[in-house]
Amino acid sequence: MRIARIGLLFGLMSASLSASAIPGLLIVQSKVVHKNSKDKSDPNVEVAALIGQEYDTNGRVTPVVYSKSDPIFSSAVATGRLKDAPANPRIGEALDIARKLGAEYTLILEAARVGNFVKAKVHLYRDHREIWKEDENLSVATTDNFNTNDTARSLARTLVLKLNAGPFKGFPEHPKTATPGLERGQTPITGATTPTIRPEVTNAQLKKNIDSLVQSNRRESAVLLMRDAVDAAPFDVERRTMLIDLILSTSPADAAIEARKAAALMPEKVEFRVIAARAWMKAGRADEAKKDLNEAVARDPNAASTRLLLGELSLGQLEPTKALAHLDEVIKQKDSGQARFLRALCRALLGGADGMQLDLTQLDKLEPAKLGPDVSRRYALAADITDRALAQDGSDLRSLLTKVVVKPKDQGIHDQIEQTLRVMQTRSQLLQTISVPIDAKSSNDRRVLAHKLVIQCLSELSSYCNTPDDGTLDDARTNLGEALKHLAAAKGQ
């Protein structure tokens, strides 16, 4: 308990301090004042006491929080050990107070809400020399329903993890002695509880446990179990990804925030920024997605995960040539089913039938057993992109019909017809080759029919160019109109 540690910390003042003593840490939170702000509320988020609680529990260092609510600090003031303790001490004053308390280390921090983030700056001193700081990657995104306690705990936990992985890495833990168990007959009767994570649980077993809870409609319990697993192994990338995926299905914005936390803790793992960007996009927050994507590009513009998302975004903007450059680089670095699918879609938009088929064949080799969620997600993307592309082509073909009547022998028009025909044939082949969810079979049949009708329209335009005939031109117009009707019907299903 904290009181039991008071004597230990004051014992550090003795000249005969032993080498095995637990180092003392004075935690000082400086107050932040936002100047020229219309919002007069206090922006500070109190995390110092929470950091103290973390270290008081694990015993890696002996914490003293610069606050009258801290028993060690208040005792020092009451006994006269600290005769001058300003409310908001300057750095020099804080370091002198740490020396008087016998604390070898001093942590000086700020934590305040800035817009939709709580941002923190921390500096760690050993005696009077700064040995570590963090002021770039220590922030927590907030939601509209801002919860001060949850945010403060998240920020405190992140900071403690960073300190333990950095300057306090070699310090052994001295956890509190566990409370003895109740004797038989004293144990209270409780209802079913959420399973807790054990250190020896593998990620494979963890996934089975999570899947079981989800299938039993106990998603909240699954999330709690997954959070415990992450706390037990905070730098485990797979566990953090599992947690994000679990939250993503019901709350994309919360998943994005979780991914940002992971990125702040492990800034070298650029994929968390990309995951955050994808989650923000799913939540309909393009502005937030852009922030994380820009951060990913700034940190590692050639990372496979970054280039994969850039390729997908270029495809979404119907810019297949730009997308192809990103996807080629991704496959060169790290081949994957998703990259192959996106490049096949890209080549379908460009009319590269052979390359598209090669990518789809490799996709089958990489993923012989396709998962239902992957099939649904990929088909939805293919349907959206080909629908928008066909709508755009329909407008271009109406213009082409007019040009054909005026200049049926123009070579440029012939080339445009041939290129468009090649693209339509390739897209039709794509829609007939990729895996289609059962509930999308009917709409996919309409999409395929729409493309075939456009192919017929183009064939009739080609015939008209060789032998102008009003009947052939009317058939071309009719087939184009029917194609667009079937496209509208497919989108409506």
C-alpha positions as CSV (number, residue, x, y, z in Angstrom):
1,M,0.0,0.0,0.0
2,R,1.1,3.6,-0.5
3,I,1.5,4.4,3.3
4,A,3.9,1.4,3.6
5,R,6.0,2.9,0.9
6,I,6.4,6.3,2.6
7,G,9.2,5.1,4.8
8,L,10.9,3.5,1.9
9,L,11.0,6.7,-0.2
10,F,12.2,8.9,2.7
11,G,14.8,6.2,3.3
12,L,16.3,7.2,-0.1
13,M,17.5,10.4,1.5
14,S,20.0,8.5,3.6
15,A,23.6,8.6,2.4
16,S,23.8,4.8,2.9
17,L,21.2,4.2,0.2
18,S,21.7,0.6,-1.1
19,A,22.1,-0.2,-4.7
20,S,19.1,-2.5,-4.6
21,A,16.6,0.1,-3.5
22,I,13.6,0.9,-5.7
23,P,14.2,4.2,-7.5
24,G,12.0,7.1,-6.5
25,L,10.0,9.0,-9.1
26,L,8.4,12.5,-8.5
27,I,5.5,13.1,-10.9
28,V,4.7,16.7,-11.6
29,Q,1.9,17.8,-13.9
30,S,2.2,21.4,-15.1
31,K,-1.0,23.3,-15.8
32,V,-1.7,24.4,-19.3
33,V,-3.6,27.6,-20.1
34,H,-4.9,28.1,-23.6
35,K,-4.5,31.7,-24.6
36,N,-6.9,33.6,-26.8
37,S,-9.5,30.8,-26.6
38,K,-13.2,31.5,-26.4
39,D,-13.6,28.3,-24.5
40,K,-13.0,29.2,-20.8
41,S,-13.2,25.6,-19.5
42,D,-10.2,24.0,-18.0
43,P,-8.4,22.1,-20.8
44,N,-6.2,20.1,-18.4
45,V,-6.7,16.3,-18.1
46,E,-5.4,15.0,-14.8
47,V,-3.1,11.9,-15.5
48,A,-0.4,12.3,-12.8
49,A,-2.3,10.4,-10.1
50,L,-3.1,7.7,-12.6
51,I,0.5,7.3,-13.5
52,G,1.3,7.1,-9.8
53,Q,-1.3,4.4,-9.3
54,E,0.2,2.3,-12.2
55,Y,3.7,2.4,-10.6
56,D,2.4,2.0,-7.1
57,T,0.9,-1.3,-8.3
58,N,3.8,-2.7,-10.2
59,G,6.5,-1.3,-8.0
60,R,9.0,-0.7,-10.8
61,V,9.6,2.7,-9.2
62,T,8.4,4.4,-6.0
63,P,6.0,7.1,-7.2
64,V,5.3,10.5,-5.5
65,V,2.7,12.7,-7.1
66,Y,3.1,16.4,-6.7
67,S,-0.3,16.8,-5.0
68,K,-1.6,17.2,-1.5
69,S,-3.7,14.1,-2.1
70,D,-0.5,12.0,-2.3
71,P,0.3,10.7,1.2
72,I,4.1,10.9,0.7
73,F,4.0,14.4,-0.7
74,S,1.5,15.7,1.9
75,S,3.5,14.1,4.7
76,A,6.7,15.8,3.5
77,V,4.8,19.2,3.6
78,A,3.3,18.5,7.0
79,T,6.6,17.5,8.6
80,G,8.4,20.5,7.2
81,R,10.6,18.5,4.8
82,L,9.1,20.7,2.1
83,K,8.8,24.2,3.2
84,D,8.0,25.7,-0.1
85,A,5.8,23.8,-2.6
86,P,4.4,26.2,-5.3
87,A,1.1,25.2,-6.9
88,N,2.6,25.1,-10.4
89,P,6.4,24.7,-9.9
90,R,8.9,25.6,-12.6
91,I,11.3,22.9,-13.8
92,G,14.2,24.0,-11.5
93,E,11.9,24.1,-8.5
94,A,10.5,20.6,-9.3
95,L,14.0,19.1,-9.6
96,D,15.0,20.7,-6.3
97,I,11.9,19.2,-4.6
98,A,12.7,15.8,-6.0
99,R,16.2,16.0,-4.5
100,K,14.7,16.9,-1.1
101,L,12.4,13.9,-1.3
102,G,15.2,11.7,-2.3
103,A,13.6,10.9,-5.7
104,E,16.2,10.1,-8.3
105,Y,13.9,10.7,-11.2
106,T,11.5,13.5,-12.0
107,L,8.7,13.3,-14.6
108,I,7.3,16.6,-15.7
109,L,4.3,16.5,-17.9
110,E,1.5,18.4,-19.5
111,A,-1.8,16.9,-20.7
112,A,-4.6,19.1,-22.1
113,R,-7.4,18.8,-24.6
114,V,-6.8,20.5,-27.9
115,G,-9.7,20.2,-30.3
116,N,-10.6,16.5,-30.7
117,F,-7.4,15.3,-29.1
118,V,-5.9,15.2,-25.7
119,K,-2.2,15.9,-26.2
120,A,0.6,15.4,-23.8
121,K,4.3,16.4,-23.4
122,V,6.6,14.6,-21.0
123,H,10.2,15.1,-19.9
124,L,12.1,12.7,-17.6
125,Y,15.0,13.9,-15.6
126,R,17.5,11.9,-13.6
127,D,18.8,14.2,-10.9
128,H,19.1,17.5,-12.9
129,R,19.7,16.0,-16.3
130,E,17.0,15.4,-18.9
131,I,17.3,11.8,-20.1
132,W,14.1,11.2,-22.1
133,K,11.2,13.1,-23.6
134,E,8.1,12.4,-25.7
135,D,6.1,15.2,-27.3
136,E,5.3,14.0,-30.8
137,N,3.5,10.7,-30.5
138,L,1.7,11.0,-27.2
139,S,-1.9,11.9,-27.9
140,V,-5.4,10.3,-27.6
141,A,-8.2,11.1,-30.0
142,T,-11.6,11.8,-28.4
143,T,-15.1,11.2,-29.6
144,D,-18.0,13.7,-29.4
145,N,-19.0,12.0,-26.1
146,F,-15.8,13.0,-24.3
147,N,-15.1,10.9,-21.2
148,T,-12.4,12.5,-19.1
149,N,-11.7,9.4,-16.9
150,D,-11.4,6.9,-19.8
151,T,-9.2,9.3,-21.8
152,A,-6.9,10.0,-18.8
153,R,-6.5,6.3,-18.1
154,S,-5.7,5.6,-21.7
155,L,-3.1,8.3,-21.8
156,A,-1.6,7.3,-18.4
157,R,-1.4,3.7,-19.5
158,T,0.3,4.7,-22.8
159,L,2.9,6.8,-21.0
160,V,3.7,4.1,-18.5
161,L,4.2,1.6,-21.3
162,K,6.5,3.9,-23.1
163,L,8.5,4.6,-20.0
164,N,8.7,0.9,-19.2
165,A,9.9,0.1,-22.7
166,G,12.4,3.0,-22.6
167,P,14.2,4.5,-19.6
168,F,12.7,2.1,-17.1
169,K,13.2,-1.0,-19.2
170,G,15.8,-2.6,-17.0
171,F,14.0,-1.9,-13.7
172,P,12.5,-5.1,-12.1
173,E,8.9,-5.0,-11.0
174,H,7.9,-5.4,-7.3
175,P,4.2,-5.9,-7.5
176,K,2.1,-5.7,-4.4
177,T,1.4,-8.9,-2.5
178,A,-1.9,-10.4,-3.6
179,T,-4.7,-10.4,-1.1
180,P,-5.2,-13.9,0.4
181,G,-8.1,-15.9,-1.0
182,L,-11.3,-16.3,1.0
183,E,-11.7,-19.4,3.2
184,R,-14.2,-22.0,2.1
185,G,-17.7,-20.8,3.0
186,Q,-16.8,-17.1,2.7
187,T,-16.6,-16.9,-1.0
188,P,-19.6,-14.9,-2.3
189,I,-21.9,-16.3,-5.0
190,T,-21.4,-14.4,-8.3
191,G,-22.9,-14.7,-11.7
192,A,-21.1,-15.6,-14.9
193,T,-18.2,-13.3,-15.5
194,T,-16.1,-12.4,-18.5
195,P,-13.1,-14.8,-19.0
196,T,-9.8,-13.2,-18.0
197,I,-6.6,-13.5,-20.0
198,R,-3.7,-15.6,-18.8
199,P,-0.1,-14.8,-19.9
200,E,0.3,-18.3,-21.4
201,V,-2.7,-18.0,-23.7
202,T,-1.6,-18.0,-27.3
203,N,-3.0,-15.7,-29.9
204,A,-4.5,-18.7,-31.7
205,Q,-6.4,-19.8,-28.5
206,L,-7.3,-16.2,-27.8
207,K,-9.0,-15.9,-31.3
208,K,-11.0,-19.1,-30.6
209,N,-12.2,-17.6,-27.3
210,I,-13.2,-14.4,-28.9
211,D,-15.0,-16.1,-31.7
212,S,-16.9,-18.2,-29.2
213,L,-18.0,-15.1,-27.3
214,V,-19.1,-13.3,-30.5
215,Q,-21.1,-16.4,-31.7
216,S,-22.8,-16.5,-28.2
217,N,-23.9,-12.8,-28.7
218,R,-21.4,-11.7,-25.9
219,R,-19.6,-9.1,-28.0
220,E,-19.0,-6.8,-25.1
221,S,-17.4,-9.6,-23.1
222,A,-15.3,-10.3,-26.2
223,V,-14.1,-6.7,-26.3
224,L,-13.2,-6.7,-22.6
225,L,-11.3,-10.0,-22.9
226,M,-9.4,-8.6,-25.9
227,R,-8.6,-5.4,-24.1
228,D,-7.2,-7.5,-21.2
229,A,-5.1,-9.4,-23.8
230,V,-3.7,-6.2,-25.2
231,D,-2.9,-4.9,-21.7
232,A,-1.0,-8.2,-21.0
233,A,1.1,-7.8,-24.2
234,P,0.8,-4.1,-25.2
235,F,3.4,-4.4,-28.0
236,D,1.8,-7.4,-29.6
237,V,0.8,-6.2,-33.1
238,E,-1.5,-9.2,-33.8
239,R,-3.5,-8.6,-30.6
240,R,-4.0,-4.9,-31.2
241,T,-5.1,-5.7,-34.7
242,M,-7.6,-8.3,-33.4
243,L,-9.0,-5.7,-31.0
244,I,-9.4,-3.1,-33.7
245,D,-11.1,-5.6,-36.0
246,L,-13.5,-6.7,-33.3
247,I,-14.5,-3.1,-32.6
248,L,-14.6,-2.2,-36.3
249,S,-17.7,-4.3,-37.0
250,T,-19.9,-2.2,-34.7
251,S,-18.1,1.1,-34.2
252,P,-15.7,2.2,-37.0
253,A,-14.9,5.5,-35.3
254,D,-13.9,3.8,-32.0
255,A,-11.8,1.3,-34.0
256,A,-10.0,4.2,-35.7
257,I,-9.3,5.8,-32.3
258,E,-7.9,2.4,-31.0
259,A,-5.7,2.2,-34.1
260,R,-4.4,5.7,-33.4
261,K,-3.5,4.6,-29.9
262,A,-1.5,1.7,-31.3
263,A,0.2,4.0,-33.7
264,A,1.2,6.4,-30.9
265,L,2.6,3.5,-28.9
266,M,4.4,2.0,-31.8
267,P,5.1,4.7,-34.3
268,E,7.3,2.5,-36.4
269,K,4.3,0.3,-37.2
270,V,2.9,2.5,-40.0
271,E,0.2,-0.1,-40.7
272,F,-1.8,1.1,-37.7
273,R,-2.1,4.6,-39.4
274,V,-3.4,2.9,-42.5
275,I,-5.8,0.8,-40.4
276,A,-7.0,4.0,-38.7
277,A,-7.5,5.7,-42.1
278,R,-9.6,2.7,-43.4
279,A,-11.7,2.8,-40.2
280,W,-12.3,6.5,-40.5
281,M,-13.4,6.0,-44.1
282,K,-15.8,3.3,-43.0
283,A,-17.2,5.7,-40.4
284,G,-17.7,8.4,-43.1
285,R,-15.0,10.6,-41.7
286,A,-12.9,11.4,-44.7
287,D,-11.2,14.4,-43.0
288,E,-9.9,12.2,-40.2
289,A,-8.9,9.4,-42.6
290,K,-6.8,12.0,-44.5
291,K,-4.9,12.9,-41.3
292,D,-3.9,9.3,-40.7
293,L,-3.1,8.6,-44.3
294,N,-0.9,11.7,-44.5
295,E,0.9,10.6,-41.3
296,A,1.5,7.2,-42.9
297,V,2.8,8.7,-46.1
298,A,5.1,11.1,-44.1
299,R,6.6,8.2,-42.1
300,D,7.0,5.6,-44.8
301,P,5.6,6.5,-48.2
302,N,6.7,3.1,-49.7
303,A,5.3,0.9,-47.0
304,A,3.2,-1.9,-48.5
305,S,0.2,-1.1,-46.3
306,T,0.4,2.6,-47.3
307,R,0.7,1.9,-51.0
308,L,-2.1,-0.6,-50.8
309,L,-4.5,2.0,-49.4
310,L,-3.3,4.6,-51.9
311,G,-4.0,2.1,-54.7
312,E,-7.5,1.4,-53.4
313,L,-8.2,5.2,-53.1
314,S,-7.0,5.8,-56.7
315,L,-9.3,3.0,-57.9
316,G,-12.2,4.5,-56.0
317,Q,-11.5,7.7,-57.9
318,L,-11.5,5.7,-61.2
319,E,-7.8,6.4,-61.8
320,P,-6.6,2.9,-62.7
321,T,-3.3,4.0,-64.1
322,K,-2.3,5.8,-60.9
323,A,-3.6,2.8,-58.9
324,L,-1.5,0.3,-60.9
325,A,1.8,2.0,-60.0
326,H,1.0,1.6,-56.2
327,L,-0.3,-2.0,-56.6
328,D,2.7,-3.1,-58.6
329,E,5.0,-1.9,-55.8
330,V,2.9,-3.6,-53.1
331,I,3.0,-7.0,-54.9
332,K,6.7,-6.6,-55.4
333,Q,7.2,-6.0,-51.6
334,K,4.6,-8.4,-50.2
335,D,2.2,-10.4,-52.4
336,S,-1.3,-10.8,-51.0
337,G,-4.7,-11.8,-52.0
338,Q,-6.1,-8.3,-51.5
339,A,-3.3,-6.7,-53.6
340,R,-4.0,-9.2,-56.4
341,F,-7.7,-8.6,-56.3
342,L,-7.2,-4.8,-56.5
343,R,-4.8,-5.1,-59.3
344,A,-7.2,-7.4,-61.2
345,L,-9.9,-4.8,-60.8
346,C,-7.5,-2.1,-61.9
347,R,-6.6,-4.1,-65.0
348,A,-10.2,-4.7,-65.8
349,L,-10.8,-0.9,-65.9
350,L,-7.8,-0.7,-68.3
351,G,-8.9,-3.6,-70.5
352,G,-6.0,-5.8,-69.7
353,A,-7.7,-9.2,-69.8
354,D,-4.6,-11.4,-69.7
355,G,-3.1,-9.5,-66.7
356,M,-6.4,-9.5,-64.9
357,Q,-6.7,-13.3,-65.3
358,L,-3.2,-13.9,-64.1
359,D,-4.0,-11.8,-60.9
360,L,-7.2,-13.7,-60.3
361,T,-5.4,-17.1,-60.7
362,Q,-2.7,-16.0,-58.2
363,L,-5.5,-14.8,-55.8
364,D,-6.9,-18.4,-55.9
365,K,-3.5,-19.8,-55.1
366,L,-2.9,-17.4,-52.2
367,E,-6.4,-17.8,-50.8
368,P,-7.8,-21.2,-51.8
369,A,-10.5,-21.0,-49.1
370,K,-12.0,-17.6,-49.4
371,L,-13.7,-16.2,-46.2
372,G,-17.2,-14.9,-46.4
373,P,-16.4,-11.4,-45.1
374,D,-13.6,-11.0,-47.7
375,V,-15.9,-12.1,-50.5
376,S,-18.6,-9.7,-49.5
377,R,-16.3,-6.8,-49.0
378,R,-14.4,-7.4,-52.3
379,Y,-17.5,-7.9,-54.3
380,A,-19.1,-4.7,-52.9
381,L,-15.9,-2.8,-54.0
382,A,-15.9,-4.3,-57.5
383,A,-19.7,-3.6,-57.9
384,D,-19.3,0.0,-56.8
385,I,-16.3,0.7,-59.1
386,T,-17.7,-1.1,-62.2
387,D,-21.1,0.5,-61.7
388,R,-19.6,4.0,-61.6
389,A,-17.3,3.2,-64.5
390,L,-20.2,1.9,-66.6
391,A,-22.4,5.0,-65.8
392,Q,-19.5,7.2,-67.0
393,D,-19.0,5.0,-70.1
394,G,-22.8,5.4,-70.9
395,S,-22.4,9.1,-71.0
396,D,-19.3,8.8,-73.3
397,L,-21.1,6.4,-75.6
398,R,-24.1,8.8,-76.1
399,S,-21.5,11.3,-77.3
400,L,-19.8,8.7,-79.5
401,L,-23.2,7.8,-81.1
402,T,-23.4,11.4,-82.3
403,K,-19.8,11.4,-83.6
404,V,-20.3,8.1,-85.5
405,V,-23.2,9.6,-87.5
406,V,-21.1,12.6,-88.5
407,K,-17.8,10.8,-89.2
408,P,-18.4,7.1,-89.6
409,K,-15.0,6.6,-91.3
410,D,-12.9,8.5,-88.8
411,Q,-10.0,6.3,-87.6
412,G,-10.0,8.0,-84.1
413,I,-13.6,6.9,-83.7
414,H,-12.8,3.4,-84.8
415,D,-9.9,3.2,-82.2
416,Q,-12.2,4.5,-79.4
417,I,-14.8,1.8,-80.2
418,E,-12.2,-0.9,-80.2
419,Q,-10.7,0.2,-76.9
420,T,-14.0,0.6,-75.2
421,L,-15.1,-2.8,-76.5
422,R,-11.9,-4.4,-75.0
423,V,-12.6,-2.8,-71.6
424,M,-16.2,-3.9,-71.6
425,Q,-15.3,-7.5,-72.4
426,T,-12.7,-7.6,-69.7
427,R,-15.0,-6.1,-67.1
428,S,-17.7,-8.6,-68.0
429,Q,-15.2,-11.4,-67.6
430,L,-14.2,-10.0,-64.2
431,L,-17.8,-10.0,-63.0
432,Q,-18.3,-13.5,-64.2
433,T,-15.1,-14.8,-62.6
434,I,-14.9,-13.3,-59.1
435,S,-16.6,-14.8,-56.1
436,V,-20.1,-13.4,-55.6
437,P,-22.0,-13.5,-52.3
438,I,-25.3,-15.4,-52.5
439,D,-27.4,-12.4,-51.8
440,A,-25.8,-10.5,-54.7
441,K,-26.2,-13.2,-57.4
442,S,-29.3,-11.5,-58.9
443,S,-27.8,-8.0,-59.0
444,N,-24.5,-9.4,-60.4
445,D,-26.5,-11.1,-63.2
446,R,-27.9,-7.7,-64.1
447,R,-24.5,-6.1,-64.1
448,V,-23.1,-8.8,-66.4
449,L,-26.2,-8.3,-68.7
450,A,-25.6,-4.6,-68.7
451,H,-22.0,-5.0,-69.9
452,K,-23.0,-7.5,-72.6
453,L,-25.6,-5.1,-73.9
454,V,-23.0,-2.4,-74.1
455,I,-20.7,-4.9,-75.9
456,Q,-23.5,-5.5,-78.4
457,C,-24.0,-1.8,-78.8
458,L,-20.3,-1.3,-79.6
459,S,-20.3,-4.2,-82.1
460,E,-23.3,-2.5,-83.9
461,L,-21.4,0.8,-83.9
462,S,-18.4,-0.9,-85.5
463,S,-20.7,-2.4,-88.1
464,Y,-22.3,1.0,-88.8
465,C,-18.8,2.5,-89.4
466,N,-18.1,-0.1,-92.0
467,T,-21.6,0.0,-93.6
468,P,-23.8,2.9,-92.4
469,D,-27.3,1.7,-91.8
470,D,-30.0,3.5,-89.8
471,G,-31.4,0.2,-88.5
472,T,-28.0,-0.8,-87.0
473,L,-27.7,2.6,-85.4
474,D,-31.1,2.3,-83.8
475,D,-30.2,-1.1,-82.4
476,A,-27.1,0.4,-80.9
477,R,-29.1,3.1,-79.2
478,T,-31.7,0.6,-77.9
479,N,-29.0,-1.7,-76.5
480,L,-27.3,1.2,-74.7
481,G,-30.6,2.3,-73.2
482,E,-31.4,-1.2,-72.0
483,A,-27.9,-1.6,-70.6
484,L,-28.3,1.6,-68.4
485,K,-31.7,0.4,-67.3
486,H,-30.3,-2.9,-66.1
487,L,-27.4,-1.1,-64.4
488,A,-29.9,1.1,-62.5
489,A,-31.8,-2.0,-61.5
490,A,-28.7,-3.8,-60.3
491,K,-27.7,-0.8,-58.1
492,G,-31.2,-0.8,-56.6
493,Q,-31.2,-4.4,-55.5
